[in-house]
Amino acid sequence: MRGIGVPSVLLDLIIDLHTAASARVCLAGRFSTSFRTTSGVRHGCVLAPALFCRAMDFIMEHVSHKVGIHVSHHSFTDIDYADVALLVAKEENFCTTLSAMDEEASKKIQNLGLRSTPAPVTVNGNTVDPVEEFTYLGSLQSSHSNSRPEYIRHIGLAGSAMKRLDCVWSRSNLSIPTKICIYSTCILPVLLYGSETWTLTQTDWKSLDSFHMRCQRRILHISWHDFVSNDGGPAASGG
């Protein structure tokens, strides 16, 4: 922070805020004895996000020239928020990139696309294990060339959310528009979170639409043996 011109008086205040900081653990309404904290930021402090972001920016400023991939005319080096995912074009650059990150390096390595899983690498005596998928900010980053694992995962999450709200769907004193509003607010965001980045086939679209229709039939208490089609008319019977 001093390197970007933050005044010394503000730095001194931040240092004093964190010097000799202590904390207690609350369990079942009872507090533990106080203990000293020697790392991290103060819980709930409004400065915490800014301090964290500045620390990550400082790290990436020193390693960004060693990482990156090119897509069309754009260059991308990393994605970072609460975690950091480094983007590297060549497998042989894994070690040098993670060494540049040192102890702040990502704990996972993954190949995107159809390439094989990379071999484990060792950085400063620590083995970094390869993976085929990991969750980043609620979205599944998969080595597969399509979004099938991600949307199937979200169908499962949305299905669990529907199940937890069974007490709402079964209430007769709630109108259908109210239930649909709850569905649109509480279920659809779970189903479609991150969907703007998905690459879907026609089959994938049909799977999502099928789940969507099942949810609406569940809200309306229409079962398959009622022979009601999705457009509201009687379903055709087999010959």
Rosetta blueprint (number, residue, H / E / L):
1 M L
2 R H
3 G H
4 I H
5 G L
6 V L
7 P L
8 S H
9 V H
10 L H
11 L H
12 D H
13 L H
14 I H
15 I H
16 D H
17 L H
18 H H
19 T L
20 A L
21 A L
22 S E
23 A E
24 R L
25 V L
26 C E
27 L E
28 A L
29 G L
30 R E
31 F E
32 S L
33 T L
34 S L
35 F E
36 R E
37 T L
38 T L
39 S L
40 G L
41 V L
42 R L
43 H L
44 G L
45 C L
46 V L
47 L L
48 A H
49 P H
50 A H
51 L H
52 F H
53 C H
54 R H
55 A H
56 M H
57 D H
58 F H
59 I H
60 M H
61 E H
62 H H
63 V H
64 S H
65 H H
66 K H
67 V L
68 G E
69 I E
70 H E
71 V E
72 S L
73 H L
74 H E
75 S E
76 F E
77 T L
78 D E
79 I E
80 D E
81 Y L
82 A L
83 D L
84 V E
85 A E
86 L E
87 L L
88 V E
89 A L
90 K L
91 E H
92 E H
93 N H
94 F H
95 C H
96 T H
97 T H
98 L H
99 S H
100 A H
101 M H
102 D H
103 E H
104 E H
105 A L
106 S L
107 K L
108 K E
109 I E
110 Q E
111 N L
112 L L
113 G L
114 L L
115 R L
116 S L
117 T L
118 P L
119 A L
120 P L
121 V E
122 T E
123 V E
124 N L
125 G L
126 N E
127 T E
128 V E
129 D E
130 P E
131 V E
132 E L
133 E E
134 F E
135 T E
136 Y E
137 L L
138 G L
139 S E
140 L E
141 Q E
142 S E
143 S L
144 H L
145 S L
146 N L
147 S L
148 R H
149 P H
150 E H
151 Y H
152 I H
153 R H
154 H H
155 I H
156 G H
157 L H
158 A H
159 G H
160 S H
161 A H
162 M H
163 K H
164 R H
165 L L
166 D H
167 C H
168 V H
169 W H
170 S L
171 R L
172 S L
173 N L
174 L L
175 S L
176 I H
177 P H
178 T H
179 K H
180 I H
181 C H
182 I H
183 Y H
184 S H
185 T H
186 C H
187 I L
188 L H
189 P H
190 V H
191 L H
192 L H
193 Y L
194 G L
195 S H
196 E H
197 T H
198 W L
199 T L
200 L L
201 T L
202 Q H
203 T H
204 D H
205 W H
206 K H
207 S H
208 L H
209 D H
210 S H
211 F H
212 H H
213 M H
214 R H
215 C H
216 Q H
217 R H
218 R H
219 I H
220 L L
221 H L
222 I L
223 S L
224 W H
225 H H
226 D H
227 F L
228 V E
229 S L
230 N L
231 D L
232 G L
233 G L
234 P E
235 A L
236 A L
237 S L
238 G L
239 G L
